[in-house]
Amino acid sequence: MRFLALLFFATACLPAWACDVALVLAIDVSNSIDSAEYRLQVDGMADALRDPEIVDALVKGDVAIAVMQWSGADEQQVSIPWTRVRTAFDAQMLSEDARAISRAYTLSGTAPAEAIYSALALLRSAPPCARQVIDISGDGTPNAGSNVNLARQAAVRAGVTINAIAIEFLGLTISSYYKTTVITPQGFVITARRHDAYPQAIRAKILREVSRVLG
């Protein structure tokens, strides 16, 4: 009886995860992103959230998603608060909300460290999930803000994975920077060749982040 009581206590103390993944979608709206490129990012995100394969993965995992815009050191804004995707209708509503997002900043800098810190703060208010992921996209290296490597280390200490979409025009400069400085050891980078490749990139990225098959 004593053994069974101890076993029950140990089991009761295990975390009861409400969902598989808490995912912050952090999109770059710095000065290098013009209005058409911003629209490609927002519409690409909205289209991905309506994709049947992604919707199925989101619903099966009861995934929680929040959307954040980021730019300079003091410029981070939560555009969509934590939203649980339990049904296809939830995903449809989230997609519509994403498409309707107004741009938060223009003519501003690029501070990925502060974007990471802001996303980490946002994750502290997330539903209890088995994994926490920051999905950051951008088309440039920092010209403002603090040390990105220290922000990444803070994510590692918190048990948070950082993945990225690097939007490239020539070469792999942004991709290499994200790989060496931004993503965490378990993270990955997807390269989008120009902003018009972003919709395909974010679809592949979200599916990889939330799919139970791909992990």
Protein Blocks (a to p, Z undefined) as FASTA:
>chain_A
ZZmmmmmmmmmmpccdfbfbdcdddddfbfklcfklmmmmmmmmmmmmmgmklmmmmmmn
opacdddddfdfklccdfbdcdddfbfklmmmmmmmmmmpccfbghiacdfklmmmmmmm
mmmmgccdfbdcdddddfbdcfedcdfklmmmmmmmnopacddddddfbhjllmmmmmmm
mmcfkbccdddehjklmmmmmmmmmmmmmmmklZZ
